């Protein structure tokens, strides 16, 4: 399969999966509403707490889980306004897609649906540990509020400083990176921090901060080449 065609097929599959979850009338979706509340201190998503709750309440076989996406929306004062976790795994002997959602006030809900496709990726635990270890209160654009997104990538790509500030992270400690190249056979995850944009354009001469694109040490190891700053 040519790389461009593979990307199109992959995007279509991802959209189809996400489409299942926005159809509340679908009879195949199992919902668990108002499971519990997560207490998230300012600038601390408590992603690991959400993972433990989701595993316990959905009955997914922990070792079978593959991360699809984590999205966290943080207000300027560090309050977690929304957290959305999507992953795949086996439950009751069948492959499922799972979604866990934390709304305002920390209320947790979850959904699951049979998903009869083999999905490649990594277990959520290591990436969620890295998310919780990042000191978000030290991010330069924290007062604007921000979106944190963990997502998979494949089929090759090149990152440089024109796309944002690049870092390798391990245990919450950042190491600046100048350029990262992934080959066509590589697969990797990125943790992206993007400041909320003002509705008004910036004042003349002012520049909005760049986003931050962060790679775990494991994902950097999958790169074809890395240039550190």
N, C-alpha and C positions, 0 to 999 in steps of 0.2 A: 504494500500500500504506500503510495507516495505521501511524503510528509504533509503537504497541504491538505490532501484528501483526508488523511488520518486526523488532522486537527479539526476539520469540519465535522467528521463523524463523532469525534470526542466531544466537541461543543454541543452537538445535537443531543447526544446521550445525556450530558450533564443537564441541559435544559429540560429534557423529558423527565429526568428524575426530580428536578426541583418543581416541575409543573405538577407532579403527583401531589406534592405537599401543599399546594395552594388551591386544591380542589376539595373543600371540606365535605362535599356531598359524596365523595368517593367511598363506597361501602367497605373497601379493603383496608382503609386506614384505621389503625387502632390508636386511640387517644387516651392519654392519662393527664387529666387536667388538674391544676392547682395541687401539685405533688407536695411541695414544701416551699420554704423561703430560704434563699441564700443571703447571708450577710456578707456583703462585699465592701471592705473599707475603701476609702477614697484611693483611686488609681490602682486598685487591686481587683481584677476581674474574678478571682477565685475560680479559675477554669478547672482546676483539679477537683474542687468540691463539686462542681457541676458534673464532671465525669463520673465521680463515685456515685452520685445520686442517680444519674442516668443508667448506669450499669445495674444498680440495685433494683430500680423500678421497672425497667424494660425487660430484664432477664436475658439480655444479650450475652453470649459467651465471650467473656472479656478478651481472651486470646485471639479471637477471630476478627476483632474490630480493625477497620481501616478508616483513617481520617479522610473526610472529603473537604470540610471547611469549618473554620471557626471565625465568627465575626462578632466584634465587641464595639459598641458605641459608647464613648465616654464624654460626659459633659465637661465644660471648662473647669469645674471644681473637682473633677475626678470621679463624680458619681457615675456608676454604670447604668446607662439608660436602657440598654438592650444587649443580650448575648444570645447568639444563635449557633448551635453546634450541629453539624451534619456528619454522619459516618455510616459505614456499612458493617454488617456482621451477621452472625448466625444466631437465630433464636428459634427454639423448638425444632431444631433440625433443618430449618429453612433459611436461605439467605434473605436478609432484610435491609432496607434503608431506614435509618433512624434520624430523628430530629429532636433536639432538646432546645427549649426556648426559655429565656429569662426575661421577663418584662419589667416595667417600672415597679419599684418596690421589692424586687427580688423574687417574685413568684415564678416557680418552675413548672413547666408543662412539657409533655413529650408526645411524639407520634412515631409510629412504625408502619411499614408496609412491605410486603414481599417484593423482592427485587431480584429477578432471576438472571443476573449477569455476574460474571467474575470481575472483580475490581482489584486493580493493583494499587499499592500504596503502603503506608506504614501505620503502625498502631498509634493511636492518639497520644499516649502517655508522655513520651519524650518531648513532643512539641508543646503540649499543654504545660509541662513543667517549665520549659523555657519561657513561655508566655508569663506564667506567674512569677518567674524570677526577674523579669525586666522591671527596673525601677521607673515606671511610667511617670512618676512625679518629677523626674529629672529630664524628661523630654522637652526640648526648647519651646515647642509650640503647644505645650500642655494647656495653657490658659485659653486657647481657642477651642478646646475640645478636639477629639480625634476619633478616627475609626481604626481599629486594629483588625487586620484580615490575615488569616492563615489559609493558604490555598496551594493546591498541587500544580505542577508544571511539567511539561514533557516536550519532546521533539526538538530540543535545542533552542538556545537563546543566548543573547549576549547582553550583559548589564554594564553600564558605565555611569559616570557621575552626571550625565545629562538626564538620566531617568530618576535621580534622587540620590540621597546619601546612602552609601552601601556599607554594610557591616556584617561581620561574622559575630555570632553570639554564642557564648558557652557559660552556663550558670549565671546568666544575666549580665555578664561582662562583655562589652562591645570591643571589637577590634576593627578599625577602619579598613575598608577595601576600596580599591580604585577601579578594578575591572574584574568581571567574572564571566567566563564563557562555558556554556554547557553544550556538549555534542548532541547529535540527533538521536542517539540511543539513551540519553540520560533522562532520569526523572528526579524531581526535587520539589521541595516545598519552599515557599517564601513567607515571611512574616512582614507585612507591610503596615506602616503607621502613616496615616494621612491626616493632616490637620483639617478641621472643618473650615470651609471657605465662608467668608463674610458675604452677605447678600450685596453689599456695596463694593464697588471696585476699590482697590488699594489707592491710597493717596499718591500723587505724582512723585515718582522716584522711589516709592516703597516697593518692596518685594515680599510676597508671601513665602514662608519657609517651604523648602522642598519636602517631599515625603521621604520616609526612611524605608529602605528595603533591606531586610535582615535575613541572613542565612544561618542555620545551625551548622555546627562543625561537621555533622554527619552529611548534610546536604552539600557543603563546600567540598567534601571529599569526592562527591560525584561529578565535580566540575572538570572540564577539560583543561582549563588553565585559570589561575587566580593571580592577580596582582594586588599586593597590599600597599597601603599608603604608609 
